[in-house]
Amino acid sequence: MNLPKNKNRLSRHLLKTSLLCTAVVGGMLTLSAQAAVLMKPTAAPALDYPLALTPAKVNPAITPPEQVLGFPVGKQTATPEQINQLVALWAKESDKIVYQQYATSYEGRPLHLLAISSPKNLAKLPDIQQKVQLLAKPEGQSSGQIDQIINELPAIAWMAYSIHGNESSGADAALALIYQLIAADDPKVTQLLDNMVVLVDPMMNPDGRARFSKMLEQHRGTAPNVDGQSMLHAGVWPYGRSNHYYYDLNRDFYLLQAPETRGRVALINQWYPQLMIDGHEMGSSDTFLFGPSREPINSNIPQSKHKWGKVFAKDQAAGFDQQKWTYYTGEWFENLYPGYSNYAEYRGAVHILYEQARTAEDGIRLENGIIRTYAQSVHHQLQSSLSNLETLAAHSKDIYRDFVKDRQLVTSSDSPYADKSYVILPTANRKRLEHFVSLLQAQNIEVQQTSAAISVRQVTDQLGQQFSEKTLPKGALVIRARQPEARLLNAILEFNATIKDEVLLEEYQRTLRDGSSVMYDNTAWNLTMMLGLNAWEVGQDITQSLQDFTPHPLMVASDANDAANQSNLGWLVNGDDDASVGFAARLMEQGVQVRLINKAGVLGKLIFNRGTIAVLKSDNPNLADLAAKVATAAKDVNTDLQSLAQGLGDGDLPDIGGSHFELLQAPKLAIVGQGGVSQLDFGAIWHMVDTHLGIRHSHLDLASLLRNDLRQYNVIVLPHMSAKLDKGQLAALNTWVEAGGTLISIDGATAQVLAGEMSTVKPLAAAIGDAAKYDLSLQREWLASQTTLANKAAVQSYVVPETIELPWLTKPEVKGLDKEQLKTWEQWSGNFMPSGAFLAGRVDQQHWLSFGTEPQLPLLFSNHPLLMSDDASEAVVRIGVMTENKSAVTRKLGWSTLPAGQDVRVRMSGLLWPEAAQRVTNTAYLTRESKGNGQIIMFAGQPVVRGGTKGTERLLLNAIVYGPGLGAEPAINL
């Protein structure tokens, strides 16, 4: 029997079941046919959407979508395979499509862009792109030449859908839009395509959509489901929003972590579209939201985009009014963070967000009892798209003129960025620096480098300290703000985004009234802080002693230092480079013995820093292919490899056989996931392991933790979670740690470890009554970090001094809040915790967890646990950096004491209320403590945020790879 392809719902299963039920065995029926056949659902006329999503009069040469889908477009969710099949077929049938693949997802699925226009325009696509590029860099073009280009150019629109895989109506609307543009027998459509190139990105997240469509299939019954609480609509972990590694692709447009984003951004940056729409979904009980956004709005967005946003919104609203559909604009949609698809606004596009109330398929019964069908949701997206294209067609030339005018402004002496440059100071962290440069160059941002030391003025560092003059060393990176991509580069490199006073007032009022916020996302995202690179803002346009950036050539142990040279003792990889961690991990996985040098030194001509990896021949006498393994590992991670020819260090510097060469143990890693665990944090850690280390590891189900044999692992990572660990799970983890395991907890998981009293570390609220004890430990740390001896005279005195300098806590003049006042202070200040701000972390440079990090480390921090560490644990990173202020006296700040001659700086970027700044100061961000033969390492925040926070990510890499050898006692293997 022939069945239509992908016939609706379970009909194929019904037929198959019916046939099986009538099978005869030995002359007897095996089952009653009636018992096994699924019941036909009762009629549901409310799900019959009356409006057509495809035009009535079409070109018969173009295959209607239902012939491939097996159902009318918009009736249910099309799978990625169906979408790819359909657009590929249309590209063959229509002369109005140029079809290209721009990326491949991690799961091997293609991402396509369809350029739809008249055949005449499609034949000129390279010429159109070239002319757009001329407008994007108008310097040297006369006004007459610019006018001619604008008159010759068609309008350019980028229509993008379903970047979140479970927000499915957008991609189905894309199918309806494509079919309308290529098949409709309509003079209006013909005229539109004569004057416009419509770039359709129909499915921005195929892996997420595949996961979502599979979930729909698994939860689909015979009858339509209109209950928004059911799993069909609500979804199950890890849901379909994100890509394969659970990345939110709509936060990735300048971080460029995912292949989907990298391919997409490369094309957008070639086209400079005038319009970019982004089809999303929101809560199922809502209506439909579109632009323009409300405050806070990033000040780097050109003013003309606000003007055009209102024009597009008026036309879009008129289309909805005609259909008598409900909608709204702005309201919760702010526009501060530049990492959404709206990054195109900084490049000159009018960006419009669509947020359709989510309807997984079938329909949703609303509070008023009316059912909104999936087809209606798709229609909303389609109608919005058509309205926006018509508006662009009417105003394209004026939008081009505003685009050129703004590009001319930002490169002129009248630019708001005319006297501004960004400087990244030299670093030995090759991998991180080159990653930073690659991100800027992918956005067409010009990067230069100083060829000699120069003096610069009006310098602000990342702690907000201002200097009238500084010397810029040779080799520093310089990004001049006065260049064509000025708006985007300033949005991602400026230390602080401007937030208007009225917005701050409203945020403060909401915080006090009900704890709500006008902020939708982080208030800080500075790229240098994300990457943990030391940078300056300079109040001048640096033009002298500059050259184009060129990466240093890779140093390999070859030629004179041949990797197979029998005279060498082994090889070193500098620990400052993040790639050194992957180098060590990959070799240990292959059975190579690897050491870590915990002190900087010199061996012959080789200068190395703490954390450097050493592979010694003496440790690996039976590995005939050792040299090949070492060379391959260095190549895999793209790091410098140096041949070691001398084992004696100068003076008291490390010698090859001394205690500073510590033997590492191979990590056997498990990451805990599933219900209650943040899929975003889990995915970011998983992606980090696969991209930085590439070592084998396991994913454990949190619910099955007690059934797992944890002895197979020596490192377990608990990502951020909302789930609560029960007594059995805590006991199992505790036993495993005491036996020699390294437990790493993050954010909400850290809160669970603290609640289970596995650690001596306490949350601030629980420790505030013992503030004096924690303050004493803090003073001990501070005194131990000083580089000069304050009481030298007393030390050398033969007479016992009558008074000695005790920690500041004991001084009677330093009086703080009493215990009850401290408790009230802690509760009050807890209301003001940040919504994603960069805080300054001070790093213990003697600790093994801090290899590859600077003394000052930006911490992306939100409402995370605040850790109180005393002498029973090690505070590797604390919040707040001390800076010199000779006039400052010893004083109390909340629970802790600030030493004389010092100020503490906490805020680096973003919104941080002073109440919260006081609350977080001197609490620990990263702690480590021994427990039995093992150890517990706790992060207050999430060290890997969207794959971008490379500074804190290094701390987690160190914990995973070096923890089993440096912080825990290895099991004895007999």
Secondary structure as UniProt FT lines:
FT   TURN            5..6
FT   TURN            9..10
FT   HELIX           11..21
FT   STRAND          24..25
FT   TURN            26..27
FT   STRAND          28..29
FT   HELIX           33..36
FT   HELIX           45..47
FT   TURN            60..61
FT   HELIX           65..69
FT   TURN            73..74
FT   HELIX           80..93
FT   TURN            95..96
FT   STRAND          97..104
FT   TURN            106..107
FT   STRAND          110..116
FT   HELIX           119..122
FT   TURN            123..124
FT   HELIX           125..136
FT   TURN            139..140
FT   HELIX           143..152
FT   STRAND          155..161
FT   TURN            165..166
FT   HELIX           169..183
FT   HELIX           187..194
FT   STRAND          196..201
FT   HELIX           206..219
FT   TURN            228..229
FT   HELIX           231..234
FT   TURN            237..238
FT   TURN            244..245
FT   HELIX           249..251
FT   TURN            253..255
FT   HELIX           259..271
FT   STRAND          275..282
FT   TURN            284..285
FT   STRAND          288..290
FT   STRAND          294..297
FT   TURN            299..300
FT   HELIX           303..323
FT   STRAND          328..329
FT   TURN            331..332
FT   STRAND          334..335
FT   TURN            338..339
FT   HELIX           341..347
FT   STRAND          350..357
FT   STRAND          363..365
FT   TURN            367..368
FT   STRAND          371..373
FT   HELIX           374..410
FT   TURN            413..414
FT   TURN            416..419
FT   STRAND          421..424
FT   HELIX           430..442
FT   TURN            443..444
FT   STRAND          448..450
FT   STRAND          454..461
FT   TURN            462..463
FT   STRAND          466..472
FT   TURN            474..475
FT   STRAND          477..480
FT   TURN            484..485
FT   HELIX           486..493
FT   HELIX           501..513
FT   HELIX           527..531
FT   STRAND          535..538
FT   STRAND          546..548
FT   HELIX           559..561
FT   TURN            563..564
FT   TURN            566..567
FT   STRAND          570..573
FT   TURN            575..576
FT   HELIX           579..589
FT   TURN            590..591
FT   STRAND          595..597
FT   STRAND          601..603
FT   TURN            604..605
FT   STRAND          606..608
FT   TURN            610..611
FT   STRAND          612..616
FT   HELIX           617..619
FT   TURN            621..622
FT   TURN            624..625
FT   HELIX           626..637
FT   STRAND          642..644
FT   TURN            651..652
FT   TURN            656..657
FT   TURN            659..660
FT   STRAND          661..663
FT   STRAND          669..673
FT   TURN            675..676
FT   HELIX           679..688
FT   HELIX           689..693
FT   STRAND          697..701
FT   HELIX           702..707
FT   HELIX           710..712
FT   STRAND          715..718
FT   HELIX           727..738
FT   TURN            739..740
FT   STRAND          742..746
FT   HELIX           748..755
FT   TURN            756..757
FT   STRAND          762..763
FT   HELIX           764..767
FT   HELIX           768..770
FT   HELIX           771..784
FT   TURN            790..791
FT   HELIX           792..796
FT   HELIX           808..810
FT   TURN            812..813
FT   HELIX           819..829
FT   HELIX           830..832
FT   STRAND          837..843
FT   TURN            845..846
FT   HELIX           848..850
FT   TURN            851..852
FT   STRAND          856..861
FT   STRAND          867..868
FT   TURN            871..872
FT   STRAND          874..879
FT   STRAND          881..884
FT   TURN            886..887
FT   STRAND          891..893
FT   TURN            894..895
FT   STRAND          896..898
FT   TURN            900..901
FT   STRAND          902..905
FT   STRAND          907..909
FT   HELIX           914..920
FT   TURN            921..922
FT   STRAND          924..931
FT   TURN            932..933
FT   STRAND          934..939
FT   TURN            946..948
FT   HELIX           950..966
//
